[in-house]
Amino acid sequence: MFLTECPRDAMQGWGEFIPTGQKIDYINSLMDVGFDVLDCLSFVSPKAIPQMADSAEVAENIDRSRSKTKISAIVANYRGAEKALKHESVDIIGFPFSISETFQHRNTNKNQEEAFVDIVKMLELTKSEGKGLNIYFSMAFGNPYGEMWKWQDVDFWANRFSEIAIKNILLSDTTGVATPETISVLFDKIPSKYPEIDFGAHFHNRYEDSYSKLKAAYDKGCRRYDSAIKGIGGCPMAKDDLVGNMPTEQVINFMSVEKAEHTLNLLNFESSYNRAKDIFHF
């Protein structure tokens, strides 16, 4: 199992500003858990996401000596990628490419073709810097804007990204509209057509829907999952009422049930969980 913890997703929509020192302490505690990736930085407009305005300072204070966990930063344009890659601690750039044209405008102020052109430039930048690039297929399972959803639309863009040699795509249920049926359809039809791409799942859902969504993807071969402790967070650019992330503790429970191998230190996870309780008051 390839696991990404997403404290950035949890923090970005939080109402009260989380002190920078507390963010650094929390992220460094997560470094001890053994996740494959921590998605914990955001180099976007501080007006759009004020909670993440201190990402540069946070990036400079991540203790990379604690584990081999890689650090990911989300960006909304090429300039953001340049800013992120000034920090040695950043291993991966993440960009949200939306299957919904409406959300592409809403999230990055670009249409899909403009975003695609930006991604081509980011890919060259990350290659030159020896870094990774993750593409999040936002609204991959549907959207709240009344736009018709077809799995063929996801396939169209997967093919476009295959042609430019993108290696990592996260099929993202941005607003929690996915069902086990639509999850099964996408993971059945898309990854097998593009074996050179590593497809993962970035789910948003109610707590009680966690197992069924994980199971639907797992049964179709998915072994890469994003999550956030207690499921806190969501995309503040998507709609007014946020739908939480896939809870990390639910992923851990799922792996136990399915006897799936992982490398997490569960005692250190408990320590991080307790820090999260102090930050997010659950």
Phi and psi in degrees as GROMACS dihedral restraints (atoms count N, CA, C in turn):
[ dihedral_restraints ]
;  ai    aj    ak    al  type     phi  dphi    fc
    3     4     5     6     1  -106.0    20    10
    4     5     6     7     1   116.6    20    10
    6     7     8     9     1  -120.2    20    10
    7     8     9    10     1   131.9    20    10
    9    10    11    12     1  -117.0    20    10
   10    11    12    13     1   125.5    20    10
   12    13    14    15     1   -94.2    20    10
   13    14    15    16     1   136.5    20    10
   15    16    17    18     1  -118.9    20    10
   16    17    18    19     1    68.6    20    10
   18    19    20    21     1   -63.9    20    10
   19    20    21    22     1   -25.3    20    10
   21    22    23    24     1   -62.3    20    10
   22    23    24    25     1   -44.2    20    10
   24    25    26    27     1   -61.5    20    10
   25    26    27    28     1   -37.4    20    10
   27    28    29    30     1   -70.8    20    10
   28    29    30    31     1   -41.4    20    10
   30    31    32    33     1   -79.8    20    10
   31    32    33    34     1   -32.1    20    10
   33    34    35    36     1   -62.8    20    10
   34    35    36    37     1   -29.2    20    10
   36    37    38    39     1  -102.1    20    10
   37    38    39    40     1     7.6    20    10
   39    40    41    42     1   -71.2    20    10
   40    41    42    43     1   134.3    20    10
   42    43    44    45     1   -65.3    20    10
   43    44    45    46     1   -46.4    20    10
   45    46    47    48     1   -94.6    20    10
   46    47    48    49     1   141.0    20    10
   48    49    50    51     1   -66.0    20    10
   49    50    51    52     1   129.6    20    10
   51    52    53    54     1   -86.4    20    10
   52    53    54    55     1   121.5    20    10
   54    55    56    57     1   -53.9    20    10
   55    56    57    58     1   141.9    20    10
   57    58    59    60     1   -56.1    20    10
   58    59    60    61     1   -43.3    20    10
   60    61    62    63     1   -60.9    20    10
   61    62    63    64     1   -37.3    20    10
   63    64    65    66     1   -69.1    20    10
   64    65    66    67     1   -38.6    20    10
   66    67    68    69     1   -60.4    20    10
   67    68    69    70     1   -46.7    20    10
   69    70    71    72     1   -61.0    20    10
   70    71    72    73     1   -45.2    20    10
   72    73    74    75     1   -61.5    20    10
   73    74    75    76     1   -42.2    20    10
   75    76    77    78     1   -65.2    20    10
   76    77    78    79     1   -47.4    20    10
   78    79    80    81     1   -63.8    20    10
   79    80    81    82     1   -41.1    20    10
   81    82    83    84     1   -65.6    20    10
   82    83    84    85     1   -32.4    20    10
   84    85    86    87     1   -67.0    20    10
   85    86    87    88     1   -36.2    20    10
   87    88    89    90     1   -68.3    20    10
   88    89    90    91     1   -27.9    20    10
   90    91    92    93     1   -60.4    20    10
   91    92    93    94     1   -28.4    20    10
   93    94    95    96     1   -77.6    20    10
   94    95    96    97     1   -12.3    20    10
   96    97    98    99     1   -78.9    20    10
   97    98    99   100     1   -33.8    20    10
   99   100   101   102     1   102.1    20    10
  100   101   102   103     1    21.5    20    10
  102   103   104   105     1   -62.8    20    10
  103   104   105   106     1   153.1    20    10
  105   106   107   108     1   -68.5    20    10
  106   107   108   109     1   -39.4    20    10
  108   109   110   111     1  -141.0    20    10
  109   110   111   112     1   144.4    20    10
  111   112   113   114     1  -112.8    20    10
  112   113   114   115     1   117.2    20    10
  114   115   116   117     1   -90.7    20    10
  115   116   117   118     1    95.5    20    10
  117   118   119   120     1  -133.1    20    10
  118   119   120   121     1     2.8    20    10
  120   121   122   123     1  -130.0    20    10
  121   122   123   124     1   155.6    20    10
  123   124   125   126     1  -145.9    20    10
  124   125   126   127     1   116.0    20    10
  126   127   128   129     1  -108.1    20    10
  127   128   129   130     1    73.1    20    10
  129   130   131   132     1  -126.4    20    10
  130   131   132   133     1   179.0    20    10
  132   133   134   135     1   -59.3    20    10
  133   134   135   136     1   126.1    20    10
  135   136   137   138     1   -64.8    20    10
  136   137   138   139     1   -20.0    20    10
  138   139   140   141     1   -70.3    20    10
  139   140   141   142     1   -36.5    20    10
  141   142   143   144     1   -76.7    20    10
  142   143   144   145     1   -43.1    20    10
  144   145   146   147     1  -130.5    20    10
  145   146   147   148     1    76.4    20    10
  147   148   149   150     1   -62.2    20    10
  148   149   150   151     1   -26.8    20    10
  150   151   152   153     1   -60.8    20    10
  151   152   153   154     1   -28.6    20    10
  153   154   155   156     1  -103.5    20    10
  154   155   156   157     1    16.8    20    10
  156   157   158   159     1   -64.8    20    10
  157   158   159   160     1   -18.8    20    10
  159   160   161   162     1   -97.7    20    10
  160   161   162   163     1    19.4    20    10
  162   163   164   165     1   -60.2    20    10
  163   164   165   166     1   -33.8    20    10
  165   166   167   168     1   -62.6    20    10
  166   167   168   169     1   -44.4    20    10
  168   169   170   171     1   -67.5    20    10
  169   170   171   172     1   -40.5    20    10
  171   172   173   174     1   -61.1    20    10
  172   173   174   175     1   -44.4    20    10
  174   175   176   177     1   -57.6    20    10
  175   176   177   178     1   -36.6    20    10
  177   178   179   180     1   -76.8    20    10
  178   179   180   181     1    -8.3    20    10
  180   181   182   183     1  -119.4    20    10
  181   182   183   184     1    13.2    20    10
  183   184   185   186     1   -78.6    20    10
  184   185   186   187     1   129.0    20    10
  186   187   188   189     1   -87.1    20    10
  187   188   189   190     1    94.9    20    10
  189   190   191   192     1   -72.0    20    10
  190   191   192   193     1   -13.6    20    10
  192   193   194   195     1   -73.6    20    10
  193   194   195   196     1   -11.7    20    10
  195   196   197   198     1   -78.2    20    10
  196   197   198   199     1   -24.8    20    10
  198   199   200   201     1  -167.8    20    10
  199   200   201   202     1   178.6    20    10
  201   202   203   204     1   -91.7    20    10
  202   203   204   205     1     5.8    20    10
  204   205   206   207     1   -56.3    20    10
  205   206   207   208     1   132.9    20    10
  207   208   209   210     1   -88.9    20    10
  208   209   210   211     1   152.7    20    10
  210   211   212   213     1  -107.6    20    10
  211   212   213   214     1   130.7    20    10
  213   214   215   216     1  -116.5    20    10
  214   215   216   217     1   143.1    20    10
  216   217   218   219     1  -126.7    20    10
  217   218   219   220     1   133.2    20    10
  219   220   221   222     1   -86.4    20    10
  220   221   222   223     1   141.9    20    10
  222   223   224   225     1  -136.5    20    10
  223   224   225   226     1   162.1    20    10
  225   226   227   228     1  -116.2    20    10
  226   227   228   229     1    -3.0    20    10
  228   229   230   231     1  -165.1    20    10
  229   230   231   232     1   176.2    20    10
  231   232   233   234     1   -63.5    20    10
  232   233   234   235     1   -39.5    20    10
  234   235   236   237     1   -60.7    20    10
  235   236   237   238     1   -39.8    20    10
  237   238   239   240     1   -62.7    20    10
  238   239   240   241     1   -38.3    20    10
  240   241   242   243     1   -63.7    20    10
  241   242   243   244     1   -41.3    20    10
  243   244   245   246     1   -60.8    20    10
  244   245   246   247     1   -43.4    20    10
  246   247   248   249     1   -62.7    20    10
  247   248   249   250     1   -44.1    20    10
  249   250   251   252     1   -62.7    20    10
  250   251   252   253     1   -41.7    20    10
  252   253   254   255     1   -78.8    20    10
  253   254   255   256     1    -1.8    20    10
  255   256   257   258     1   -70.7    20    10
  256   257   258   259     1   -16.2    20    10
  258   259   260   261     1   -99.9    20    10
  259   260   261   262     1   121.3    20    10
  261   262   263   264     1   -60.1    20    10
  262   263   264   265     1   -27.8    20    10
  264   265   266   267     1   -71.6    20    10
  265   266   267   268     1   -17.4    20    10
  267   268   269   270     1   -81.3    20    10
  268   269   270   271     1   120.6    20    10
  270   271   272   273     1   -99.6    20    10
  271   272   273   274     1   -29.8    20    10
  273   274   275   276     1  -137.0    20    10
  274   275   276   277     1   137.1    20    10
  276   277   278   279     1  -101.5    20    10
  277   278   279   280     1   134.0    20    10
  279   280   281   282     1  -113.6    20    10
  280   281   282   283     1   133.6    20    10
  282   283   284   285     1  -128.5    20    10
  283   284   285   286     1   129.6    20    10
  285   286   287   288     1   -85.5    20    10
  286   287   288   289     1   104.1    20    10
  288   289   290   291     1   -98.6    20    10
  289   290   291   292     1   125.6    20    10
  291   292   293   294     1   -99.2    20    10
  292   293   294   295     1   135.1    20    10
  294   295   296   297     1   -70.9    20    10
  295   296   297   298     1   -19.3    20    10
  297   298   299   300     1   -95.6    20    10
  298   299   300   301     1   120.8    20    10
  300   301   302   303     1   -60.3    20    10
  301   302   303   304     1   -39.0    20    10
  303   304   305   306     1   -58.8    20    10
  304   305   306   307     1   -46.7    20    10
  306   307   308   309     1   -71.5    20    10
  307   308   309   310     1   -29.8    20    10
  309   310   311   312     1   -60.6    20    10
  310   311   312   313     1   -43.8    20    10
  312   313   314   315     1   -63.0    20    10
  313   314   315   316     1   -46.1    20    10
  315   316   317   318     1   -65.8    20    10
  316   317   318   319     1   -35.8    20    10
  318   319   320   321     1   -89.1    20    10
  319   320   321   322     1   -37.3    20    10
  321   322   323   324     1  -127.7    20    10
  322   323   324   325     1     3.2    20    10
  324   325   326   327     1    59.2    20    10
  325   326   327   328     1    36.6    20    10
  327   328   329   330     1  -139.9    20    10
  328   329   330   331     1   158.8    20    10
  330   331   332   333     1   -87.7    20    10
  331   332   333   334     1   176.2    20    10
  333   334   335   336     1   -62.7    20    10
  334   335   336   337     1   -42.1    20    10
  336   337   338   339     1   -66.9    20    10
  337   338   339   340     1   -38.9    20    10
  339   340   341   342     1   -63.9    20    10
  340   341   342   343     1   -40.6    20    10
  342   343   344   345     1   -64.6    20    10
  343   344   345   346     1   -39.2    20    10
  345   346   347   348     1   -61.5    20    10
  346   347   348   349     1   -43.5    20    10
  348   349   350   351     1   -61.0    20    10
  349   350   351   352     1   -41.8    20    10
  351   352   353   354     1   -61.5    20    10
  352   353   354   355     1   -39.8    20    10
  354   355   356   357     1   -65.7    20    10
  355   356   357   358     1   -38.7    20    10
  357   358   359   360     1   -57.7    20    10
  358   359   360   361     1   -42.9    20    10
  360   361   362   363     1   -66.4    20    10
  361   362   363   364     1   -40.9    20    10
  363   364   365   366     1   -64.1    20    10
  364   365   366   367     1   -37.7    20    10
  366   367   368   369     1   -61.7    20    10
  367   368   369   370     1   -43.4    20    10
  369   370   371   372     1   -64.6    20    10
  370   371   372   373     1   -39.4    20    10
  372   373   374   375     1   -63.5    20    10
  373   374   375   376     1   -47.4    20    10
  375   376   377   378     1   -65.8    20    10
  376   377   378   379     1   -36.9    20    10
  378   379   380   381     1   -62.0    20    10
  379   380   381   382     1   -43.8    20    10
  381   382   383   384     1   -66.8    20    10
  382   383   384   385     1   -26.8    20    10
  384   385   386   387     1   -95.8    20    10
  385   386   387   388     1    -1.9    20    10
  387   388   389   390     1    69.4    20    10
  388   389   390   391     1    32.2    20    10
  390   391   392   393     1  -112.6    20    10
  391   392   393   394     1   170.7    20    10
  393   394   395   396     1  -100.1    20    10
  394   395   396   397     1   162.8    20    10
  396   397   398   399     1  -134.7    20    10
  397   398   399   400     1   119.9    20    10
  399   400   401   402     1  -105.0    20    10
  400   401   402   403     1   132.0    20    10
  402   403   404   405     1  -107.0    20    10
  403   404   405   406     1   123.6    20    10
  405   406   407   408     1   -94.1    20    10
  406   407   408   409     1   118.7    20    10
  408   409   410   411     1   -82.1    20    10
  409   410   411   412     1    81.5    20    10
  411   412   413   414     1   -59.8    20    10
  412   413   414   415     1   148.0    20    10
  414   415   416   417     1    57.8    20    10
  415   416   417   418     1    31.1    20    10
  417   418   419   420     1   -66.4    20    10
  418   419   420   421     1   -21.1    20    10
  420   421   422   423     1  -111.6    20    10
  421   422   423   424     1    10.3    20    10
  423   424   425   426     1   130.6    20    10
  424   425   426   427     1   176.2    20    10
  426   427   428   429     1  -150.4    20    10
  427   428   429   430     1   163.6    20    10
  429   430   431   432     1   -93.6    20    10
  430   431   432   433     1    15.5    20    10
  432   433   434   435     1  -105.1    20    10
  433   434   435   436     1     6.4    20    10
  435   436   437   438     1    82.8    20    10
  436   437   438   439     1     6.0    20    10
  438   439   440   441     1   -79.7    20    10
  439   440   441   442     1   135.5    20    10
  441   442   443   444     1   -63.4    20    10
  442   443   444   445     1   138.3    20    10
  444   445   446   447     1  -104.4    20    10
  445   446   447   448     1   132.2    20    10
  447   448   449   450     1  -138.8    20    10
  448   449   450   451     1   138.9    20    10
  450   451   452   453     1   -62.3    20    10
  451   452   453   454     1   -25.0    20    10
  453   454   455   456     1   -65.0    20    10
  454   455   456   457     1   -28.1    20    10
  456   457   458   459     1   -67.0    20    10
  457   458   459   460     1   -39.2    20    10
  459   460   461   462     1   -64.6    20    10
  460   461   462   463     1   -41.9    20    10
  462   463   464   465     1   -62.3    20    10
  463   464   465   466     1   -40.6    20    10
  465   466   467   468     1   -56.5    20    10
  466   467   468   469     1   -48.0    20    10
  468   469   470   471     1   -76.1    20    10
  469   470   471   472     1   -32.0    20    10
  471   472   473   474     1   -59.9    20    10
  472   473   474   475     1   -40.1    20    10
  474   475   476   477     1   -64.9    20    10
  475   476   477   478     1   -42.8    20    10
  477   478   479   480     1   -60.5    20    10
  478   479   480   481     1   -42.2    20    10
  480   481   482   483     1   -74.7    20    10
  481   482   483   484     1   -29.6    20    10
  483   484   485   486     1   -62.5    20    10
  484   485   486   487     1   -38.2    20    10
  486   487   488   489     1   -64.8    20    10
  487   488   489   490     1   -26.4    20    10
  489   490   491   492     1  -100.8    20    10
  490   491   492   493     1     8.2    20    10
  492   493   494   495     1    71.1    20    10
  493   494   495   496     1    37.6    20    10
  495   496   497   498     1   -69.2    20    10
  496   497   498   499     1   136.5    20    10
  498   499   500   501     1  -104.6    20    10
  499   500   501   502     1   -18.5    20    10
  501   502   503   504     1  -136.2    20    10
  502   503   504   505     1   122.8    20    10
  504   505   506   507     1  -131.9    20    10
  505   506   507   508     1   129.6    20    10
  507   508   509   510     1  -104.2    20    10
  508   509   510   511     1   115.5    20    10
  510   511   512   513     1   -75.6    20    10
  511   512   513   514     1   115.8    20    10
  513   514   515   516     1  -113.3    20    10
  514   515   516   517     1   126.7    20    10
  516   517   518   519     1   -94.9    20    10
  517   518   519   520     1    73.9    20    10
  519   520   521   522     1   -58.4    20    10
  520   521   522   523     1   -37.0    20    10
  522   523   524   525     1  -118.1    20    10
  523   524   525   526     1    15.9    20    10
  525   526   527   528     1    74.6    20    10
  526   527   528   529     1    27.1    20    10
  528   529   530   531     1   -91.5    20    10
  529   530   531   532     1    -9.6    20    10
  531   532   533   534     1   -64.9    20    10
  532   533   534   535     1   148.0    20    10
  534   535   536   537     1  -118.4    20    10
  535   536   537   538     1   162.6    20    10
  537   538   539   540     1   -54.1    20    10
  538   539   540   541     1   -31.8    20    10
  540   541   542   543     1   -68.8    20    10
  541   542   543   544     1   -48.0    20    10
  543   544   545   546     1   -69.3    20    10
  544   545   546   547     1   -33.1    20    10
  546   547   548   549     1   -62.6    20    10
  547   548   549   550     1   -46.2    20    10
  549   550   551   552     1   -60.3    20    10
  550   551   552   553     1   -41.8    20    10
  552   553   554   555     1   -60.2    20    10
  553   554   555   556     1   -51.1    20    10
  555   556   557   558     1   -64.8    20    10
  556   557   558   559     1   -47.2    20    10
  558   559   560   561     1   -73.6    20    10
  559   560   561   562     1   -17.2    20    10
  561   562   563   564     1   -79.4    20    10
  562   563   564   565     1   -42.1    20    10
  564   565   566   567     1   -92.4    20    10
  565   566   567   568     1   -33.3    20    10
  567   568   569   570     1   -87.2    20    10
  568   569   570   571     1   -57.9    20    10
  570   571   572   573     1   -57.5    20    10
  571   572   573   574     1   -36.3    20    10
  573   574   575   576     1   -66.1    20    10
  574   575   576   577     1   -23.7    20    10
  576   577   578   579     1   -79.4    20    10
  577   578   579   580     1   -20.6    20    10
  579   580   581   582     1  -132.1    20    10
  580   581   582   583     1    69.8    20    10
  582   583   584   585     1   -64.0    20    10
  583   584   585   586     1   -17.5    20    10
  585   586   587   588     1   -78.5    20    10
  586   587   588   589     1    -9.1    20    10
  588   589   590   591     1  -105.1    20    10
  589   590   591   592     1   135.2    20    10
  591   592   593   594     1   -91.2    20    10
  592   593   594   595     1   110.5    20    10
  594   595   596   597     1   -95.9    20    10
  595   596   597   598     1   138.1    20    10
  597   598   599   600     1  -131.2    20    10
  598   599   600   601     1   179.9    20    10
  600   601   602   603     1  -119.1    20    10
  601   602   603   604     1   127.9    20    10
  603   604   605   606     1  -121.3    20    10
  604   605   606   607     1    92.1    20    10
  606   607   608   609     1   -96.8    20    10
  607   608   609   610     1   147.1    20    10
  609   610   611   612     1  -121.8    20    10
  610   611   612   613     1   133.7    20    10
  612   613   614   615     1  -168.4    20    10
  613   614   615   616     1   165.3    20    10
  615   616   617   618     1   -70.2    20    10
  616   617   618   619     1   152.8    20    10
  618   619   620   621     1   -53.5    20    10
  619   620   621   622     1   -43.7    20    10
  621   622   623   624     1   -73.4    20    10
  622   623   624   625     1   -11.6    20    10
  624   625   626   627     1   -94.6    20    10
  625   626   627   628     1     2.7    20    10
  627   628   629   630     1   -60.2    20    10
  628   629   630   631     1   -51.9    20    10
  630   631   632   633     1   -61.5    20    10
  631   632   633   634     1   -44.9    20    10
  633   634   635   636     1   -65.0    20    10
  634   635   636   637     1   -35.3    20    10
  636   637   638   639     1   -73.3    20    10
  637   638   639   640     1   -43.7    20    10
  639   640   641   642     1   -60.0    20    10
  640   641   642   643     1   -44.1    20    10
  642   643   644   645     1   -63.7    20    10
  643   644   645   646     1   -40.7    20    10
  645   646   647   648     1   -61.4    20    10
  646   647   648   649     1   -42.7    20    10
  648   649   650   651     1   -72.8    20    10
  649   650   651   652     1   -41.9    20    10
  651   652   653   654     1   -61.0    20    10
  652   653   654   655     1   -42.1    20    10
  654   655   656   657     1   -67.3    20    10
  655   656   657   658     1   -18.6    20    10
  657   658   659   660     1   -99.9    20    10
  658   659   660   661     1    12.2    20    10
  660   661   662   663     1   101.6    20    10
  661   662   663   664     1    -1.3    20    10
  663   664   665   666     1   -70.7    20    10
  664   665   666   667     1   131.7    20    10
  666   667   668   669     1  -130.5    20    10
  667   668   669   670     1    17.6    20    10
  669   670   671   672     1  -128.2    20    10
  670   671   672   673     1   120.0    20    10
  672   673   674   675     1  -135.8    20    10
  673   674   675   676     1   140.3    20    10
  675   676   677   678     1   -99.3    20    10
  676   677   678   679     1   148.6    20    10
  678   679   680   681     1  -159.7    20    10
  679   680   681   682     1   171.4    20    10
  681   682   683   684     1  -144.2    20    10
  682   683   684   685     1   139.7    20    10
  684   685   686   687     1   -52.2    20    10
  685   686   687   688     1   130.9    20    10
  687   688   689   690     1    64.2    20    10
  688   689   690   691     1     6.3    20    10
  690   691   692   693     1    71.0    20    10
  691   692   693   694     1    17.2    20    10
  693   694   695   696     1   -72.8    20    10
  694   695   696   697     1   138.6    20    10
  696   697   698   699     1   119.7    20    10
  697   698   699   700     1  -162.9    20    10
  699   700   701   702     1   148.4    20    10
  700   701   702   703     1  -179.7    20    10
  702   703   704   705     1   -98.3    20    10
  703   704   705   706     1   109.0    20    10
  705   706   707   708     1   -68.6    20    10
  706   707   708   709     1   -12.3    20    10
  708   709   710   711     1   -90.2    20    10
  709   710   711   712     1    -5.8    20    10
  711   712   713   714     1   -82.1    20    10
  712   713   714   715     1   -54.7    20    10
  714   715   716   717     1  -163.4    20    10
  715   716   717   718     1   176.8    20    10
  717   718   719   720     1   -72.0    20    10
  718   719   720   721     1   -37.4    20    10
  720   721   722   723     1   -99.1    20    10
  721   722   723   724     1   110.4    20    10
  723   724   725   726     1   -72.9    20    10
  724   725   726   727     1   141.9    20    10
  726   727   728   729     1  -106.0    20    10
  727   728   729   730     1   128.9    20    10
  729   730   731   732     1   -65.3    20    10
  730   731   732   733     1   167.5    20    10
  732   733   734   735     1   -76.2    20    10
  733   734   735   736     1   169.4    20    10
  735   736   737   738     1   -64.4    20    10
  736   737   738   739     1   122.6    20    10
  738   739   740   741     1   -69.6    20    10
  739   740   741   742     1   131.1    20    10
  741   742   743   744     1   -60.0    20    10
  742   743   744   745     1   -40.0    20    10
  744   745   746   747     1   -64.7    20    10
  745   746   747   748     1   -28.2    20    10
  747   748   749   750     1   -72.1    20    10
  748   749   750   751     1   -35.9    20    10
  750   751   752   753     1   -64.1    20    10
  751   752   753   754     1   -41.2    20    10
  753   754   755   756     1   -62.9    20    10
  754   755   756   757     1   -44.1    20    10
  756   757   758   759     1   -61.5    20    10
  757   758   759   760     1   -41.3    20    10
  759   760   761   762     1   -61.9    20    10
  760   761   762   763     1   -44.6    20    10
  762   763   764   765     1   -63.2    20    10
  763   764   765   766     1   -34.6    20    10
  765   766   767   768     1   -65.6    20    10
  766   767   768   769     1   -45.1    20    10
  768   769   770   771     1   -62.7    20    10
  769   770   771   772     1   -43.3    20    10
  771   772   773   774     1   -84.9    20    10
  772   773   774   775     1    -2.3    20    10
  774   775   776   777     1    56.0    20    10
  775   776   777   778     1    40.4    20    10
  777   778   779   780     1   -86.1    20    10
  778   779   780   781     1   135.7    20    10
  780   781   782   783     1   -73.6    20    10
  781   782   783   784     1   143.5    20    10
  783   784   785   786     1  -151.5    20    10
  784   785   786   787     1   170.7    20    10
  786   787   788   789     1  -117.0    20    10
  787   788   789   790     1    18.4    20    10
  789   790   791   792     1   -74.1    20    10
  790   791   792   793     1   139.5    20    10
  792   793   794   795     1   -88.8    20    10
  793   794   795   796     1   105.1    20    10
  795   796   797   798     1   -72.8    20    10
  796   797   798   799     1   -25.7    20    10
  798   799   800   801     1   -67.6    20    10
  799   800   801   802     1   -41.9    20    10
  801   802   803   804     1   -69.1    20    10
  802   803   804   805     1   -31.9    20    10
  804   805   806   807     1   -62.9    20    10
  805   806   807   808     1   -40.2    20    10
  807   808   809   810     1   -61.2    20    10
  808   809   810   811     1   -38.2    20    10
  810   811   812   813     1   -64.0    20    10
  811   812   813   814     1   -44.1    20    10
  813   814   815   816     1   -64.8    20    10
  814   815   816   817     1   -38.6    20    10
  816   817   818   819     1   -59.1    20    10
  817   818   819   820     1   -42.5    20    10
  819   820   821   822     1   -67.1    20    10
  820   821   822   823     1   -35.1    20    10
  822   823   824   825     1   -65.4    20    10
  823   824   825   826     1   -40.5    20    10
  825   826   827   828     1   -61.3    20    10
  826   827   828   829     1   -36.8    20    10
  828   829   830   831     1   -61.0    20    10
  829   830   831   832     1   -37.8    20    10
  831   832   833   834     1   -69.1    20    10
  832   833   834   835     1   -34.4    20    10
  834   835   836   837     1   -79.3    20    10
  835   836   837   838     1   -46.7    20    10
  837   838   839   840     1  -102.4    20    10
  838   839   840   841     1     0.6    20    10
  840   841   842   843     1    57.8    20    10
  841   842   843   844     1    44.9    20    10
